Amino acid sequence: MDAIVFLGIQGSGKGTQAKLLSELTGFRHVNIGELLRMQIHNGSDSGNLVKETITRGELVSDEMAISLIAKESNQASNGIIFDGFPRTQAQALVLLSKYNLLRVYYLDLSEEDAVERLSARRTCQNCGETYNLTTYRPKVENTCDSCQGLLFQRPDDEPEAIRKRIAEFFRQTHKLKDLFIQHGLLVAVSANASIDQIAEVIRQDVKSILPR
Ligand code: AMP
């Protein structure tokens, strides 16, 4: 199965760009954070454990992340766009061995900018759309523009959890950049440009790997 990965610090815009690229390519967008949040809603013991882990800003186990991804990959599609996977070396090695990895887009954002973006982020509890209270406000306060769902602040977007998540990023995820450079797969894009500008850079690059 062909796969494309979005890698980057929390708040760098992986979800936004993964969604746009999915619309362009027809590849399925797989957002592992969203899959985990769905598990929480089923109220099972494992869901409660996931909730505690995520709220603390820690990563779930590699076993859980890898098995969730394996289930998703069984569904038919032209290819997959991974958003939030891999986050550890073990996950990256599974990806390299089981998928035809076409590209890894690294969205480059400073730690300071990431903290600022996450603190201002609000998420729709209904459809998952994200807003930013500084740069991308909803038209009506606390209300999603697309589905009128209520906006909330994810518990892991609160200061203590943000610090933990960013520390985990630098401890486990950042070094995957070098691994993918060694495999000739990494394309780094500045995450400070506008959503459209970033999408355009990616659109141009994707033409070289998916000639249509
Ligand atoms: P995200 O929505 O991508 O920020 O992910 C939310 C949370 O889900 C993370 O802070 C982790 O607790 C967990 N998570 C997401 N992706 C992974 C992964 N690949 N491996 C382990 N935990 C993950």
Boltz pocket constraint, residues with backbone or C-beta under 6 A from the ligand:
constraints:
  - pocket:
      binder: B
      contacts: [[A, 10], [A, 32], [A, 33], [A, 34], [A, 36], [A, 53], [A, 54], [A, 57], [A, 58], [A, 59], [A, 60], [A, 61], [A, 62], [A, 65], [A, 83], [A, 84], [A, 85], [A, 86], [A, 87], [A, 88], [A, 91], [A, 156], [A, 165]]
      max_distance: 6.0
